[in-house]
Amino acid sequence: MQAAPQASDTALIVIDVQTDFCPGGALAVAEGDAVIPAINAMMPGFGIVVLTQDWHPANHSSFAGNHPGAAPFSQIDMPYGPQVLWPSHCVQGTEGAGFHPALDTARADMILRKGFRPGIDSYSAFFENDRSTATGLEGYLRERGAQRLVLTGLATDFCVAYSALDAVRLGFAVTVRLDACRAIDLNGSLAAALGQMRAAGVTLEG
């Protein structure tokens, strides 16, 4: 069902709907591709549409394969805090890093790539995981006059939640459309993320 038209100061942020995060991908989120029809239907209702894209170099420090003996989904301490070690995914220029072919990328006003610095991961669309290195998305949204954000995509408990929490901290009014998101749910991460978002004032719908 197509979303009702939104005010021109409301932006749709589509988080990381990429091949590697969908079934068959290197870091597949269960039913990750199921979000695409809802997201495509929502896009025409927004004056601003932003797509984010995980974009890692092959030597990225968050990849378990770059830490001899480390198992995927284990955790290490980095200078910026705890870091989950992921299977190699969304490597720059690979098919897995591309947007899922069913996603309507033509509607995007901006595509923001994140996670391209080898030494630091980037869950949020607004900041690297050191919580201080900005991606530039805030400035773009301010220049476009956005005050309210609707977030969708993958995964609910990592990149979507981190983006939502940062957006609230930056002063945006934030809604997460849970029907257009799917989660990894690693060791209770989904329940924790939903609790953090509610506590921060994020509106959860769907």
N, C-alpha and C positions, 0 to 999 in steps of 0.2 A: 504494500500500500504506500503510495507516495505521501511524503510529509507535507503538512500544510506550509505555505510560504512563511519564511522567517523574516524578521526585520533585517534591514541592510547592515545593522551593527552586530549581527550574529554570524559566526563562522563555524563551518563544519570542518573538524580536524579528523582525518582518516589515518589511523596509526598502523603502519607496517603491514599492509595487506599484500604480502609478498609470497612468492612461490615456496620458499623454504619454510615458511610458517604455516603452510597449508598441507593437507594430507598428501603424503609422498615426499615431502620436503625434508631437509636436513634437520630441522628443529620444528617438526610439525605440531601444531596445536589442534587438538581434537575438534573436528567440525570447523576448522578455521575458515574454509571456503564458504561455509553456510552464512557468513555475515555479508557476502557480496551482494546478493539481490536487494537486501534492505538498504545497504549503503548506496547502491546505484539509484534506488528509488528516492532516497532522501536528497541527493545532490541538487536537483533542480530547484529545490525550495530554499537554497541558501545563496546569498550574495557573494560569499567568500568561501572557497573550498581549498583546503590545504591537504596534501598527501605527504606523509613522512615515509622515509625509506632507510632501513638499516643498511649500512654501506661500509663493511669492514674490510681492511686489508687482510691478506692471508696470514700475516704474522701477528694478528691481534691478540693482545694479552688476555682477553676473556675466553679464548679458545682452549679447551682442555688439552688438545693435541699439541699446543705450544708449551706445555708444562709436563715434562717427562714423568711418567708414572701417575699422573693425576687422572682421576675418573671424571667423565662428564657428570655434571650436576653436583659435584663436590664444591667446596668453598675454600677460598684462600683470602688472606688479608692483603689488600693493596694499599698504597699510600693514602688513597681517598676513602678507605673503609673496606668492609667485606665485599667479596666479589664471587658470584656463582661462576663456575667454569662450564661453559656451554659447548656442545658439539659445534664444530666449524659450520658457520651458516652465513648467508647473505654476503658472500665474498664478492668484492667489487668486480663488476663486469660479467659475473656468472649468471646463468639462467635462474638460479635460485634466488639471486638478489633482485631480480626483476619483479615488477608488480604482477600479481596473478592475472592471467590473460582475460579473465572475465570482468575485472574491475574497470570501470569507466574512467580511465585516466584523462580523457579529453576534456573533462569538466574541471580539472584542477587549475586553479589560479597560480598555485605555487607548489613545487615539490622540494621538500627539505630533506637533505641527506644527513644522517647522523651516525656516530660510531666510527668515523673514519680516522680518528687519531689512534695509533697503534697501542698506546699505553693506558688508555682509559676507555671504559665502556660508556654507553649513552642510552639509557632507557627513556628518559624524558625527551619530549620534543623541544623543551625549552633550555635545558642545561645538561651538560655532561654529568657523569656520576660523582664528580667532585663537588657538585651542587653550586658551582660558581662560574664555570666556563659556559658562556651563553652560546646558543645556536644561532641567534638572530631572529627567531620566530616572534618573540615578543615585539620587537621593533617593527616588523612587517605588519603584524596585526594592529598595532597602535596607529601606524600610518594609514591603514585601511579603515580605521574607525571602529574596529571590532571591540565590543564590550562584553558580549556573551559568546561562549564557546560550547559546542556540542561535540563530544568526543565519541568515536567509534573505532573498531579495529581490533588489533592483536598486540599483545595479549592483555586481557583485563587486569591481571594481577601484577604485571610488570610495566611495560611501556605505556599502556593506557592509564594505569593508576598513577605512575610517576608524573606523567604529563598533567593529569587532572590536579594533583596536589600542588605542583608548581604553578599551574595557571591560577588556582585560588590564591596562592601566596602572592602572586603578582597583581591581584586585584580584579581578575576576570570573574564573572558569574559563569559557573561551569555545570553542565549536565553531561552525564555519561549514559549513553543508550545501551543498556546491557543486552538488549535483544540483537544488537549489531556489534557485539563483542564476544570473544571466546577466551577462555583462560587456560593457562598451563597447569595451575594448581599444584605447585611443588611444595610438599610438606606443609600444607595448610595455608599457602600463600594467598589463595583467593579470599578466604574468610578474613584474613588479616587486612588485605587491601581494601575490601568492601568496608570494613570497620573504620579504617583510616580515612577513607574518602567521606563517609558519612560524618565522622567527627570533624572533618575540616570544612564541612558545608557544601560538599559536592552533591548535586541532585542526581539520584540514581533512578532511571526510568527504564521501562521495558522488561 
